[in-house]
């Protein structure tokens, strides 16, 4: 099963960010960010994440901090949220005080660096960097598996037809497929990264009565987020936002739909 999230932009300082980047507020709002999360069983139970970003123009593309993925970078690295970062929060439930119980934070940089953290409750422990999430043996740190989705992305410009196509105009396009000068095309810049996390790594101490073959019993809340770094400006994306933006706020997380 796959659940797709359309992320929205936090707007508290949108005017300041637009002025700083030399673009309009409309251009910032036209940035599209989606995250697809898939629960798979083969070869082992895993959660797969695909992050897609579309930018509307070259000015934003030239300022986006989107590092090239390199195998040499694949390692557990702290403080990834200080630059462009692909994130997701996962929890099994909430307690009677309406605060998060233990939960997991996943950070991934387009460069290949990653980190997984465990919290006992809202931002607890408060130390930075947070406590690393450990594998089942409680010794080695948890890890992610990167997918190969480099081809066709990484900021490639793709022309997209934005003019409405009627049946009659479609026939005309087919008949004159070599002459598209009369159509309106808008360049967009596409970026994508995909990775997966073995479900066995997502078992927290509070889930000790379950197995990783029963993910519906402990992966109940999920909150994919993205931080995009443009020069000195950071834009924050999530399915819903606290004000000011705070990805850890459990009231804005979504139920994972099995």
Backbone as CSV, one residue per row, in Angstrom:
resi,resn,N_x,N_y,N_z,CA_x,CA_y,CA_z,C_x,C_y,C_z
1,UNK,0.838,-1.185,0.000,0.000,0.000,0.000,0.879,1.243,0.000
2,UNK,0.351,2.298,-0.618,1.078,3.571,-0.727,0.181,4.711,-0.292
3,UNK,0.723,5.606,0.496,0.015,6.825,0.883,0.848,8.011,0.410
4,UNK,0.216,8.939,-0.301,0.917,10.102,-0.840,0.470,11.356,-0.107
5,UNK,1.425,12.162,0.277,1.173,13.392,1.024,1.580,14.586,0.166
6,UNK,0.706,15.559,0.057,1.039,16.819,-0.583,1.409,17.808,0.516
7,UNK,2.653,18.253,0.507,3.147,19.110,1.580,2.890,20.581,1.251
8,UNK,2.558,21.337,2.268,2.299,22.765,2.081,3.397,23.581,2.761
9,UNK,3.545,24.805,2.307,4.612,25.696,2.756,4.182,26.494,3.978
10,UNK,5.037,26.542,4.988,4.797,27.424,6.129,4.944,28.868,5.658
11,UNK,4.024,29.726,6.058,3.934,31.060,5.447,4.224,32.218,6.402
12,UNK,4.761,31.949,7.590,4.963,33.026,8.562,5.824,34.171,8.042
13,UNK,6.896,33.859,7.330,7.809,34.917,6.846,7.958,34.829,5.330
14,UNK,6.869,34.516,4.650,6.919,34.297,3.209,7.360,35.553,2.464
15,UNK,6.886,36.716,2.877,7.268,37.959,2.199,8.760,38.225,2.335
16,UNK,9.293,37.976,3.519,10.734,38.179,3.744,11.546,37.225,2.875
17,UNK,11.121,35.946,2.831,11.843,34.960,2.026,11.801,35.316,0.546
18,UNK,10.637,35.741,0.051,10.515,36.098,-1.366,11.437,37.258,-1.721
19,UNK,11.466,38.275,-0.865,12.334,39.431,-1.119,13.798,39.031,-1.087
20,UNK,14.162,38.193,-0.137,15.550,37.759,-0.004,16.004,36.969,-1.229
21,UNK,15.100,36.157,-1.803,15.460,35.305,-2.929,15.253,35.989,-4.275
22,UNK,14.645,37.174,-4.265,14.421,37.885,-5.505,13.340,37.284,-6.373
23,UNK,12.328,36.682,-5.721,11.203,36.093,-6.444,9.914,36.620,-5.835
24,UNK,8.791,36.239,-6.411,7.503,36.663,-5.879,6.958,35.618,-4.911
25,UNK,6.005,36.026,-4.105,5.335,35.089,-3.204,4.644,33.996,-4.011
26,UNK,4.081,34.370,-5.156,3.413,33.388,-6.016,4.386,32.310,-6.472
27,UNK,5.618,32.720,-6.813,6.617,31.734,-7.233,6.956,30.767,-6.100
28,UNK,7.048,31.272,-4.876,7.320,30.388,-3.744,6.154,29.425,-3.517
29,UNK,4.943,29.932,-3.637,3.775,29.074,-3.428,3.617,28.044,-4.546
30,UNK,4.277,28.305,-5.686,4.175,27.389,-6.816,5.144,26.219,-6.700
31,UNK,6.010,26.239,-5.706,6.877,25.085,-5.462,6.000,23.923,-4.991
32,UNK,6.175,22.766,-5.606,5.368,21.593,-5.261,6.243,20.543,-4.592
33,UNK,5.774,20.045,-3.451,6.505,19.023,-2.706,5.534,17.900,-2.353
34,UNK,5.845,16.692,-2.779,5.023,15.532,-2.437,5.914,14.421,-1.894
35,UNK,5.328,13.614,-1.023,6.037,12.469,-0.450,5.124,11.251,-0.540
36,UNK,5.644,10.178,-1.128,4.914,8.909,-1.189,5.595,7.912,-0.264
37,UNK,4.784,7.269,0.571,5.309,6.297,1.536,4.632,4.963,1.276
38,UNK,5.430,3.935,1.048,4.911,2.622,0.678,5.365,1.572,1.682
39,UNK,4.436,0.758,2.136,4.760,-0.383,2.983,4.923,-1.604,2.097
40,UNK,6.114,-2.186,2.091,6.401,-3.354,1.265,6.786,-4.532,2.159
41,UNK,6.627,-5.739,1.628,6.952,-6.950,2.382,8.169,-7.683,1.840
42,UNK,8.562,-7.397,0.616,9.667,-8.111,-0.020,10.803,-7.153,-0.357
43,UNK,12.060,-7.551,-0.199,12.493,-8.854,0.331,12.327,-8.965,1.846
44,UNK,12.249,-7.813,2.541,11.928,-7.802,3.963,10.925,-6.680,4.194
45,UNK,10.109,-6.734,5.250,9.167,-5.642,5.515,9.900,-4.313,5.656
46,UNK,9.480,-3.314,4.856,10.159,-2.018,4.841,9.161,-0.904,4.562
47,UNK,9.527,0.297,4.997,8.827,1.507,4.585,9.707,2.201,3.549
48,UNK,9.139,2.467,2.377,9.868,3.156,1.322,9.345,4.579,1.189
49,UNK,10.257,5.525,1.044,9.929,6.947,0.977,10.423,7.525,-0.346
50,UNK,9.562,8.252,-1.051,9.953,8.959,-2.264,9.569,10.424,-2.120
51,UNK,10.562,11.295,-2.170,10.371,12.746,-2.041,10.534,13.377,-3.415
52,UNK,9.529,14.166,-3.847,9.571,14.828,-5.150,9.382,16.329,-4.965
53,UNK,10.261,17.097,-5.581,10.192,18.566,-5.509,10.167,19.111,-6.923
54,UNK,9.259,20.055,-7.185,9.195,20.730,-8.476,9.321,22.233,-8.243
55,UNK,10.279,22.850,-8.919,10.473,24.298,-8.840,9.978,24.947,-10.127
56,UNK,9.391,26.137,-10.028,8.769,26.746,-11.206,9.708,27.522,-12.115
57,UNK,10.922,27.847,-11.663,11.773,28.666,-12.535,13.246,28.496,-12.192
58,UNK,14.079,29.024,-13.091,15.527,28.849,-12.973,16.119,29.656,-11.821
59,UNK,15.501,30.779,-11.465,16.053,31.593,-10.374,16.052,30.795,-9.067
60,UNK,14.942,30.120,-8.776,14.884,29.292,-7.573,15.808,28.084,-7.704
61,UNK,15.835,27.473,-8.897,16.686,26.296,-9.095,18.156,26.633,-8.874
62,UNK,18.576,27.837,-9.281,19.981,28.214,-9.140,20.368,28.450,-7.685
63,UNK,19.378,28.671,-6.810,19.668,28.954,-5.403,19.413,27.765,-4.480
64,UNK,18.781,26.720,-5.014,18.453,25.567,-4.168,19.709,24.797,-3.795
65,UNK,19.859,24.520,-2.519,20.938,23.664,-2.036,20.464,22.205,-2.141
66,UNK,20.816,21.553,-3.228,20.431,20.152,-3.472,21.690,19.409,-3.884
67,UNK,22.358,18.820,-2.914,23.657,18.204,-3.144,23.534,16.950,-4.005
68,UNK,24.534,16.699,-4.812,24.580,15.496,-5.633,24.793,14.281,-4.743
69,UNK,24.021,13.232,-4.992,24.155,12.005,-4.218,25.455,11.307,-4.584
70,UNK,26.211,10.872,-3.553,27.448,10.137,-3.776,27.543,9.022,-2.747
71,UNK,27.931,7.853,-3.202,28.013,6.687,-2.317,28.935,6.930,-1.127
72,UNK,29.993,7.728,-1.345,30.943,7.986,-0.267,30.305,8.751,0.888
73,UNK,29.182,9.425,0.624,28.516,10.213,1.666,27.587,9.388,2.549
74,UNK,27.276,8.172,2.160,26.271,7.386,2.870,26.799,7.012,4.251
75,UNK,26.327,7.739,5.261,26.758,7.503,6.639,25.841,8.258,7.581
76,UNK,25.792,7.828,8.821,25.001,8.490,9.858,25.653,9.837,10.158
77,UNK,24.898,10.925,9.960,25.438,12.272,10.104,24.444,13.156,10.835
78,UNK,24.886,13.876,11.856,24.007,14.737,12.641,23.837,16.116,12.010
79,UNK,22.835,16.836,12.501,22.559,18.236,12.133,22.227,18.416,10.656
80,UNK,21.612,17.421,10.030,21.242,17.542,8.621,20.146,18.581,8.412
81,UNK,19.371,18.874,9.468,18.270,19.839,9.344,18.766,21.274,9.149
82,UNK,20.059,21.492,9.229,20.588,22.840,9.023,20.649,23.216,7.546
83,UNK,20.453,22.242,6.656,20.409,22.504,5.218,19.214,21.753,4.641
84,UNK,19.168,21.604,3.316,18.069,20.848,2.712,18.002,19.465,3.332
85,UNK,16.808,19.103,3.821,16.673,17.854,4.568,15.307,17.236,4.289
86,UNK,15.302,15.936,4.035,14.075,15.164,3.838,13.796,14.438,5.153
87,UNK,12.626,14.679,5.730,12.366,14.191,7.083,11.073,13.395,7.155
88,UNK,10.948,12.611,8.212,9.680,11.946,8.508,9.667,11.571,9.987
89,UNK,8.495,11.745,10.613,8.296,11.387,12.008,7.302,10.230,12.066
90,UNK,7.591,9.253,12.919,6.765,8.047,13.021,6.490,7.761,14.489
91,UNK,5.231,7.450,14.821,4.858,7.158,16.211,3.808,6.063,16.245
92,UNK,3.760,5.359,17.365,2.775,4.297,17.541,1.488,4.814,18.151
93,UNK,1.530,5.967,18.818,0.302,6.496,19.404,0.594,7.648,20.344
94,UNK,-0.447,8.117,21.025,-0.347,9.226,21.963,-0.817,8.758,23.331
95,UNK,-0.334,9.435,24.375,-0.770,9.055,25.716,-1.961,9.886,26.150
96,UNK,-2.423,9.668,27.390,-3.646,10.316,27.857,-3.493,11.823,28.031
97,UNK,-2.264,12.340,28.059,-2.035,13.775,28.199,-1.924,14.461,26.835
98,UNK,-2.281,13.729,25.778,-2.277,14.275,24.417,-0.890,14.734,23.984
99,UNK,0.113,14.051,24.472,1.490,14.311,24.051,1.995,13.058,23.359
100,UNK,2.975,13.234,22.500,3.506,12.069,21.827,4.149,11.128,22.827
101,UNK,3.917,9.854,22.644,4.722,8.858,23.318,6.043,8.809,22.559
102,UNK,6.809,7.744,22.737,8.081,7.668,22.032,7.847,7.714,20.518
103,UNK,8.767,8.333,19.804,8.629,8.441,18.363,10.003,8.518,17.714
104,UNK,10.002,8.372,16.397,11.237,8.321,15.616,11.264,9.479,14.631
105,UNK,12.438,10.071,14.467,12.652,11.100,13.453,13.682,10.594,12.450
106,UNK,13.336,10.660,11.166,14.245,10.274,10.092,14.706,11.528,9.368
107,UNK,15.997,11.688,9.192,16.580,12.779,8.412,17.373,12.180,7.257
108,UNK,17.240,12.752,6.063,18.029,12.298,4.914,18.409,13.501,4.074
109,UNK,19.671,13.591,3.738,20.152,14.657,2.864,20.213,14.137,1.435
110,UNK,19.907,14.983,0.439,20.064,14.541,-0.956,21.467,14.037,-1.263
111,UNK,22.451,14.430,-0.465,23.839,14.028,-0.697,24.095,12.558,-0.390
112,UNK,23.207,11.927,0.443,23.418,10.544,0.870,23.591,10.404,2.364
113,UNK,23.895,11.492,3.067,23.973,11.449,4.520,22.582,11.202,5.103
114,UNK,22.515,10.598,6.282,21.231,10.314,6.917,21.402,10.253,8.431
115,UNK,20.268,10.262,9.131,20.265,10.083,10.590,18.871,9.630,11.010
116,UNK,18.808,8.786,12.030,17.547,8.368,12.627,17.663,8.566,14.132
117,UNK,16.661,9.220,14.722,16.691,9.555,16.141,15.464,8.992,16.854
118,UNK,15.621,8.775,18.161,14.507,8.311,18.982,14.239,9.307,20.098
119,UNK,12.957,9.654,20.270,12.518,10.551,21.343,11.551,9.800,22.257
120,UNK,11.656,10.058,23.557,10.766,9.413,24.518,9.423,10.130,24.610
121,UNK,9.416,11.418,24.352,8.202,12.232,24.322,8.564,13.501,23.558
122,UNK,7.707,14.519,23.593,7.922,15.713,22.786,9.308,16.332,23.034
123,UNK,10.182,16.248,22.024,11.546,16.791,22.057,12.323,16.355,23.306
124,UNK,12.046,15.168,23.769,12.722,14.627,24.956,13.466,13.344,24.555
125,UNK,14.782,13.274,24.727,15.641,14.245,25.412,15.891,15.498,24.566
126,UNK,16.214,16.592,25.246,16.377,17.884,24.595,17.792,18.122,24.091
127,UNK,18.690,17.185,24.347,20.081,17.362,23.934,20.195,17.337,22.414
128,UNK,21.189,18.042,21.905,21.485,18.059,20.474,22.922,17.594,20.251
129,UNK,23.134,16.686,19.312,22.109,16.018,18.505,21.265,15.072,19.349
130,UNK,20.070,14.705,18.894,19.206,13.799,19.664,19.810,12.406,19.788
131,UNK,19.151,11.565,20.560,19.635,10.192,20.759,19.449,9.382,19.481
132,UNK,20.504,8.731,18.998,20.376,7.959,17.755,19.478,6.736,17.953
133,UNK,18.737,6.396,16.934,17.949,5.171,16.948,18.889,4.004,16.688
134,UNK,18.764,2.949,17.485,19.645,1.794,17.366,18.937,0.634,16.688
135,UNK,19.722,-0.245,16.093,19.180,-1.447,15.485,18.733,-2.412,16.575
136,UNK,18.197,-3.548,16.157,17.647,-4.526,17.105,18.680,-5.002,18.122
137,UNK,19.955,-5.041,17.725,20.985,-5.504,18.652,21.343,-4.460,19.706
138,UNK,20.747,-3.236,19.572,20.956,-2.141,20.529,22.412,-1.676,20.585
139,UNK,23.177,-1.982,19.566,24.573,-1.559,19.513,24.838,-0.664,18.300
140,UNK,24.531,-1.172,17.119,24.768,-0.400,15.896,23.629,0.589,15.667
141,UNK,23.944,1.716,15.041,22.922,2.706,14.725,22.052,2.242,13.563
142,UNK,20.809,2.682,13.571,19.895,2.363,12.480,20.393,3.010,11.186
143,UNK,19.926,2.483,10.064,20.411,2.951,8.767,19.246,3.028,7.787
144,UNK,19.488,3.626,6.620,18.519,3.631,5.539,19.171,3.035,4.300
145,UNK,18.350,2.522,3.398,18.820,1.995,2.116,18.393,2.963,1.018
146,UNK,19.364,3.549,0.319,19.045,4.479,-0.760,18.643,3.722,-2.010
147,UNK,17.689,4.281,-2.774,17.285,3.738,-4.056,17.986,4.502,-5.166
148,UNK,18.122,3.875,-6.308,18.756,4.524,-7.453,17.695,5.234,-8.280
149,UNK,17.501,6.528,-8.052,16.532,7.293,-8.843,17.178,8.573,-9.374
150,UNK,18.455,8.461,-9.740,19.172,9.627,-10.217,18.757,10.021,-11.640
151,UNK,18.424,9.060,-12.474,18.198,9.361,-13.879,16.924,10.184,-14.056
152,UNK,17.051,11.271,-14.799,15.885,12.092,-15.120,15.534,13.111,-14.064
153,UNK,16.326,13.194,-12.986,15.996,14.141,-11.925,17.224,14.987,-11.603
154,UNK,17.384,15.367,-10.339,18.515,16.205,-9.938,18.482,17.568,-10.615
155,UNK,17.304,18.151,-10.736,17.235,19.492,-11.286,17.098,19.561,-12.782
156,UNK,16.801,18.440,-13.418,16.623,18.459,-14.862,15.421,19.323,-15.233
157,UNK,15.582,20.147,-16.266,14.483,20.977,-16.744,13.573,20.155,-17.641
158,UNK,12.278,20.185,-17.346,11.303,19.455,-18.147,10.218,20.423,-18.578
159,UNK,9.931,20.494,-19.880,8.865,21.357,-20.360,7.523,20.691,-20.117
160,UNK,6.597,21.451,-19.603,5.293,20.918,-19.243,4.203,21.745,-19.918
161,UNK,3.319,21.082,-20.653,2.229,21.783,-21.302,1.235,22.258,-20.248
162,UNK,0.927,23.541,-20.264,-0.035,24.064,-19.301,-1.316,24.540,-19.988
163,UNK,-1.336,24.525,-21.342,-2.540,24.919,-22.042,-3.532,23.774,-22.044
164,UNK,-4.804,24.053,-21.828,-5.830,23.014,-21.853,-5.898,22.392,-23.246
165,UNK,-5.958,21.093,-23.301,-5.997,20.377,-24.570,-7.410,19.839,-24.802
166,UNK,-8.036,20.271,-25.882,-9.351,19.767,-26.253,-9.175,18.633,-27.256
167,UNK,-10.211,17.808,-27.465,-10.082,16.718,-28.451,-9.648,17.199,-29.824
168,UNK,-10.194,18.335,-30.290,-9.824,18.830,-31.616,-8.380,19.321,-31.655
169,UNK,-7.956,20.017,-30.593,-6.572,20.494,-30.567,-5.592,19.350,-30.401
170,UNK,-6.027,18.278,-29.722,-5.162,17.114,-29.580,-4.883,16.492,-30.938
171,UNK,-5.919,16.415,-31.772,-5.718,15.876,-33.118,-4.772,16.754,-33.917
172,UNK,-4.888,18.065,-33.732,-4.010,18.993,-34.436,-2.565,18.812,-33.994
173,UNK,-2.366,18.611,-32.684,-1.010,18.401,-32.181,-0.401,17.135,-32.757
174,UNK,-1.219,16.097,-32.854,-0.722,14.843,-33.413,-0.335,15.028,-34.875
175,UNK,-1.181,15.751,-35.584,-0.916,15.960,-37.011,0.290,16.862,-37.243
176,UNK,0.572,17.729,-36.285,1.685,18.674,-36.433,2.654,18.533,-35.256
177,UNK,3.025,17.284,-34.992,3.811,17.002,-33.797,5.191,17.641,-33.818
178,UNK,5.656,18.061,-34.991,6.980,18.681,-35.073,6.919,20.191,-34.902
179,UNK,5.730,20.746,-34.823,5.586,22.198,-34.699,4.753,22.522,-33.469
180,UNK,5.439,22.767,-32.347,4.743,23.056,-31.100,4.905,24.522,-30.714
181,UNK,5.278,25.363,-31.685,5.574,26.755,-31.378,4.348,27.523,-30.916
182,UNK,3.148,27.032,-31.256,1.937,27.755,-30.868,1.469,27.413,-29.464
183,UNK,2.108,26.423,-28.821,1.681,25.995,-27.491,2.498,26.698,-26.419
184,UNK,1.890,26.818,-25.241,2.561,27.472,-24.121,3.232,26.423,-23.257
185,UNK,4.544,26.516,-23.127,5.295,25.586,-22.299,5.952,26.354,-21.147
186,UNK,5.952,25.752,-19.979,6.586,26.362,-18.814,7.649,25.398,-18.290
187,UNK,8.906,25.818,-18.208,9.937,24.913,-17.681,9.761,24.698,-16.181
188,UNK,9.947,23.468,-15.742,9.931,23.171,-14.315,11.185,22.362,-14.008
189,UNK,11.624,22.446,-12.781,12.843,21.776,-12.363,12.477,20.704,-11.349
190,UNK,12.836,19.454,-11.667,12.400,18.305,-10.881,13.572,17.742,-10.066
191,UNK,13.265,17.356,-8.833,14.253,16.742,-7.949,13.576,15.564,-7.249
192,UNK,14.323,14.497,-7.053,13.741,13.327,-6.385,14.813,12.549,-5.638
193,UNK,14.444,12.032,-4.475,15.262,11.078,-3.744,14.339,10.024,-3.143
194,UNK,14.818,8.774,-3.134,14.045,7.670,-2.570,14.943,6.808,-1.693
195,UNK,14.371,6.306,-0.620,15.100,5.389,0.258,14.091,4.548,1.024
196,UNK,14.567,3.516,1.677,13.697,2.667,2.488,14.352,2.395,3.834
197,UNK,13.507,2.057,4.802,13.959,1.726,6.149,13.344,0.383,6.530
198,UNK,14.150,-0.615,6.904,13.576,-1.882,7.355,12.641,-1.658,8.540
199,UNK,11.458,-2.260,8.480,10.466,-2.054,9.523,10.991,-2.506,10.886
200,UNK,11.843,-3.523,10.908,12.371,-4.019,12.180,13.093,-2.927,12.950
201,UNK,13.661,-1.942,12.241,14.363,-0.859,12.923,13.416,0.135,13.577
202,UNK,12.155,0.115,13.188,11.211,1.111,13.676,10.479,0.656,14.927
203,UNK,10.813,-0.540,15.433,10.219,-1.010,16.681,10.831,-0.261,17.853
204,UNK,10.000,0.448,18.612,10.451,1.141,19.814,10.212,0.262,21.034
205,UNK,10.778,0.666,22.161,10.596,-0.116,23.385,9.131,-0.261,23.754
206,UNK,8.317,0.748,23.416,6.894,0.697,23.741,6.138,-0.272,22.846
207,UNK,6.805,-0.773,21.790,6.159,-1.678,20.855,6.662,-3.118,21.024
208,UNK,7.234,-3.434,22.175,7.911,-4.714,22.347,6.973,-5.912,22.252
209,UNK,5.662,-5.682,22.376,4.720,-6.791,22.280,4.317,-7.093,20.845
210,UNK,4.831,-6.312,19.884,4.515,-6.516,18.474,5.750,-7.016,17.743
211,UNK,5.544,-7.482,16.535,6.661,-7.853,15.676,6.623,-6.972,14.444
212,UNK,7.714,-6.978,13.701,7.742,-6.123,12.521,6.865,-6.676,11.409
213,UNK,6.208,-7.825,11.624,5.223,-8.316,10.669,3.836,-7.753,10.977
214,UNK,3.738,-6.932,12.016,2.472,-6.296,12.389,2.626,-4.776,12.426
215,UNK,3.049,-4.166,11.323,3.325,-2.722,11.356,2.095,-1.884,11.677
216,UNK,0.894,-2.357,11.341,-0.314,-1.580,11.611,-0.563,-1.398,13.096
217,UNK,0.140,-2.152,13.944,-0.058,-2.035,15.382,0.875,-1.019,16.032
218,UNK,1.904,-0.594,15.314,2.802,0.375,15.944,3.197,1.530,15.028
219,UNK,3.027,1.397,13.721,3.208,2.557,12.848,1.820,3.137,12.611
220,UNK,1.404,4.033,13.481,0.039,4.568,13.425,0.004,6.026,12.965
221,UNK,1.015,6.799,13.358,1.058,8.214,12.983,2.337,8.468,12.198
222,UNK,2.210,9.291,11.157,3.356,9.540,10.291,3.290,10.987,9.811
223,UNK,4.444,11.633,9.717,4.474,13.068,9.407,5.684,13.364,8.533
224,UNK,5.556,13.227,7.191,6.676,13.549,6.306,6.852,15.063,6.180
225,UNK,8.089,15.515,6.162,8.400,16.948,6.116,9.617,17.168,5.225
226,UNK,9.782,18.408,4.775,10.940,18.763,3.959,11.399,20.166,4.341
227,UNK,12.707,20.325,4.465,13.324,21.643,4.589,14.107,21.895,3.310
228,UNK,13.780,22.975,2.609,14.517,23.351,1.406,15.346,24.589,1.708
229,UNK,16.644,24.475,1.470,17.568,25.583,1.715,17.843,26.307,0.410
230,UNK,17.469,27.583,0.353,17.757,28.452,-0.788,18.686,29.556,-0.295
231,UNK,19.971,29.471,-0.617,20.896,30.466,-0.102,20.869,30.458,1.414
232,UNK,20.505,31.622,2.013,20.419,31.723,3.471,18.989,31.521,3.980
233,UNK,18.059,31.255,3.086,16.657,31.107,3.474,16.279,29.632,3.529
234,UNK,15.481,29.274,4.533,14.959,27.927,4.647,13.441,27.962,4.523
235,UNK,12.894,27.084,3.674,11.455,26.933,3.527,11.044,25.603,4.140
236,UNK,9.929,25.615,4.886,9.497,24.444,5.635,8.202,23.894,5.044
237,UNK,8.194,22.578,4.777,7.041,21.928,4.158,6.574,20.751,5.022
238,UNK,5.248,20.634,5.160,4.647,19.530,5.900,3.185,19.427,5.473
239,UNK,2.521,18.304,5.739,1.092,18.192,5.405,0.252,19.233,6.138
240,UNK,0.668,19.608,7.346,0.008,20.656,8.130,1.048,21.226,9.075
241,UNK,0.855,22.505,9.464,1.877,23.203,10.245,1.344,23.752,11.558
242,UNK,2.209,23.697,12.575,2.011,24.526,13.758,2.506,25.923,13.409
243,UNK,2.225,26.891,14.260,2.703,28.258,14.034,3.355,28.773,15.316
244,UNK,4.671,29.035,15.280,5.607,28.871,14.161,5.827,27.398,13.820
245,UNK,6.417,27.105,12.658,6.579,25.711,12.239,7.321,24.879,13.283
246,UNK,6.777,23.701,13.562,7.388,22.778,14.514,6.966,21.375,14.106
247,UNK,7.868,20.664,13.407,7.538,19.334,12.910,7.232,18.346,14.033
248,UNK,7.703,18.604,15.240,7.498,17.677,16.357,6.107,17.777,16.971
249,UNK,5.319,18.765,16.599,3.994,18.943,17.194,3.053,17.845,16.723
250,UNK,2.706,16.933,17.625,1.948,15.727,17.291,0.536,16.018,16.796
251,UNK,-0.048,17.166,17.144,-1.423,17.476,16.747,-1.567,17.597,15.240
252,UNK,-0.456,17.741,14.499,-0.507,17.951,13.056,-0.105,16.704,12.274
253,UNK,0.134,15.610,12.973,0.535,14.382,12.302,-0.674,13.653,11.735
254,UNK,-0.450,12.806,10.747,-1.524,12.087,10.070,-1.545,10.615,10.487
255,UNK,-2.733,10.044,10.464,-2.837,8.591,10.630,-2.334,7.915,9.367
256,UNK,-1.547,6.855,9.545,-1.079,6.105,8.382,-2.205,5.172,7.948
257,UNK,-2.648,5.314,6.709,-3.824,4.587,6.212,-3.415,3.266,5.593
258,UNK,-3.720,2.188,6.299,-3.386,0.855,5.789,-4.475,0.382,4.824
